[in-house]
Amino acid sequence: MTSRETRTANGFPLLDETNTRLLTELGADPRATAAELARRVGMSAPAVRERLARLEETGVIRGYRLDIDPAALGLPVAVWVRIRPGPGQLTRIAELAARTPQVSECHRVSGEDCFLIKVHVPAIEDLEPVLDQFLLHGQTHSSFVVSTPVPPRTPAAP
C-alpha cells in the first residue's frame, strides 16, 4: 500500500490481491502454516508472517477460534430467537444474553425485533426456562434449526 492507504467505510485498509488470496487460503485451511500459505500464494514465509501480523494489527483478522459442535457438548438443539424488548429493556436484554451460557450469539438487528440470539439446549423442553428469562423483558419468537445447508463462513471479498 502507499503511504495514503485507501480505507473502507469502517476504517479498514482496502485489501490488495495478495492479502485477499492469503485470507481466502487461511479461511479454507485455518491451520495452514506460514510456509504452506507462502507456497500457495507464491511468497516467502517471512513475507506471509509479516502480512498476517499486519492484518491482525489492523483488525482485519479478529482472532482465531476453536469451532466445537454444540451437539458434542450435549446441546444438539439450536434455536434462533427474535426478541422485541419492552420499553426501556434494550440494555437488560443485551446484558442477560451475555450472562446466559446457552446463548452463543447475540445481534442487535433492525426491524420490529431488536435482537436476534442463537440458543443451544439439550432438548426442546429445555428452551422454556431460557426463554422465560427473556420474557421478563420483552416478546420472543423462536425458530428451531432443522439443518444447516450452508455452514457459517467468512464472506468472500468482492
Buried (B, 14 or more C-beta within 10 A) or exposed (E): EEEEEEEEEEEEBEBEEBBBBBBBBBEEEEEBEBEBBBBBBEBEBEBBBEBBEBBEEEEBBEEEEEEEEBEEEEBBBBBBBBBBBBEEBBEBBBEBBEEBEBBBEBEEEEEEBBBBBBBBBBEEEBBEEBBEBBEEBBEBEBEEEEEEEEEEEEEEEE
